[in-house]
């Protein structure tokens, strides 16, 4: 082999070896970022970041740094920005926030890719081309916040103890004679301010003792009071009368005049 051909061959071999060496260098994992943004004002305020002429917005939870698929692609206010080689290029950038965590920032999908999703599910609003003029109208696709059924508030009600109602003495109306069925003595007696009485023979006769059994040997019938027989003692004159307490019962109650 002559000298010129040998020189060309050596140049080609050297170029190939340089390419292999460069490829080996590029295959090394990306070192973790040394500068992080967790104390930056723009990060704490949730502001977007600018990269390669596009605006990226805070989107999704933070993920762990992976040097095997993350590469540095730029800077934002002195903080390095990274991209993942396993997802769609220029769709998401990652900002180091300390503790080996990376915060994703996502670019809104507009133009010909509006309304589609990239390698990851978008967490941002998308722009849908309008039917008129081709302008884009943003449509929010963020999930609605959960709603909770309001529980009724019931105030505690304190019920005061029931007070006994005052007893009012009311004079009951006199029942009509000849109505069907007789009523008990307790339903047709009248009550005055000084006791229970019945009106018989143009006088008032007031209750004067507890009921007792009817004894025909001692009492004789002297009249009728609204269908009930009226009795008096055979040898005691007309100072006391006796009226059954209910129809069909041989139990009478005494009533006497008051002087």
Secondary structure in CASP SS format (residue, H / E / C, confidence):
PFRMAT SS
TARGET T0000
AUTHOR 0000-0000-0000
METHOD secondary structure of the structure
MODEL  1
X C 1.00
X C 1.00
X H 1.00
X H 1.00
X H 1.00
X H 1.00
X H 1.00
X H 1.00
X H 1.00
X H 1.00
X H 1.00
X H 1.00
X H 1.00
X H 1.00
X H 1.00
X H 1.00
X H 1.00
X H 1.00
X H 1.00
X H 1.00
X H 1.00
X H 1.00
X H 1.00
X H 1.00
X H 1.00
X H 1.00
X C 1.00
X C 1.00
X C 1.00
X C 1.00
X C 1.00
X C 1.00
X C 1.00
X C 1.00
X C 1.00
X C 1.00
X C 1.00
X C 1.00
X C 1.00
X C 1.00
X H 1.00
X H 1.00
X H 1.00
X H 1.00
X C 1.00
X C 1.00
X C 1.00
X C 1.00
X E 1.00
X E 1.00
X E 1.00
X C 1.00
X C 1.00
X E 1.00
X E 1.00
X E 1.00
X E 1.00
X E 1.00
X C 1.00
X C 1.00
X C 1.00
X C 1.00
X E 1.00
X E 1.00
X C 1.00
X C 1.00
X C 1.00
X C 1.00
X C 1.00
X E 1.00
X E 1.00
X E 1.00
X E 1.00
X E 1.00
X E 1.00
X E 1.00
X C 1.00
X C 1.00
X E 1.00
X E 1.00
X E 1.00
X E 1.00
X E 1.00
X E 1.00
X C 1.00
X C 1.00
X C 1.00
X C 1.00
X C 1.00
X C 1.00
X C 1.00
X E 1.00
X E 1.00
X E 1.00
X E 1.00
X E 1.00
X E 1.00
X E 1.00
X C 1.00
X C 1.00
X E 1.00
X E 1.00
X E 1.00
X E 1.00
X E 1.00
X E 1.00
X E 1.00
X C 1.00
X C 1.00
X C 1.00
X H 1.00
X H 1.00
X H 1.00
X C 1.00
X C 1.00
X C 1.00
X C 1.00
X C 1.00
X C 1.00
X C 1.00
X C 1.00
X C 1.00
X C 1.00
X C 1.00
X C 1.00
X E 1.00
X E 1.00
X E 1.00
X E 1.00
X C 1.00
X C 1.00
X C 1.00
X C 1.00
X C 1.00
X C 1.00
X E 1.00
X E 1.00
X E 1.00
X E 1.00
X C 1.00
X C 1.00
X C 1.00
X C 1.00
X C 1.00
X C 1.00
X C 1.00
X C 1.00
X C 1.00
X C 1.00
X C 1.00
X C 1.00
X C 1.00
X C 1.00
X C 1.00
X C 1.00
X C 1.00
X C 1.00
X C 1.00
X C 1.00
X C 1.00
X C 1.00
X C 1.00
X C 1.00
X C 1.00
X C 1.00
X C 1.00
X C 1.00
X C 1.00
X C 1.00
X C 1.00
X C 1.00
X C 1.00
X C 1.00
X C 1.00
X C 1.00
X C 1.00
X C 1.00
X C 1.00
X C 1.00
X C 1.00
X C 1.00
X C 1.00
X C 1.00
X C 1.00
X H 1.00
X H 1.00
X H 1.00
X H 1.00
X C 1.00
X E 1.00
X E 1.00
X E 1.00
X C 1.00
X C 1.00
X E 1.00
X E 1.00
X E 1.00
X E 1.00
X E 1.00
X E 1.00
X C 1.00
X C 1.00
X E 1.00
X E 1.00
X E 1.00
X E 1.00
X E 1.00
X C 1.00
X C 1.00
X C 1.00
X C 1.00
X E 1.00
X E 1.00
X C 1.00
X C 1.00
X C 1.00
X C 1.00
X C 1.00
X E 1.00
X E 1.00
X E 1.00
X E 1.00
X E 1.00
X E 1.00
X E 1.00
X C 1.00
X C 1.00
X E 1.00
X E 1.00
X E 1.00
X E 1.00
X E 1.00
X E 1.00
X C 1.00
X C 1.00
X C 1.00
X C 1.00
X C 1.00
X C 1.00
X E 1.00
X E 1.00
X E 1.00
X E 1.00
X E 1.00
X C 1.00
X C 1.00
X C 1.00
X C 1.00
X C 1.00
X C 1.00
X E 1.00
X E 1.00
X E 1.00
X E 1.00
X E 1.00
X E 1.00
X C 1.00
X C 1.00
X C 1.00
END
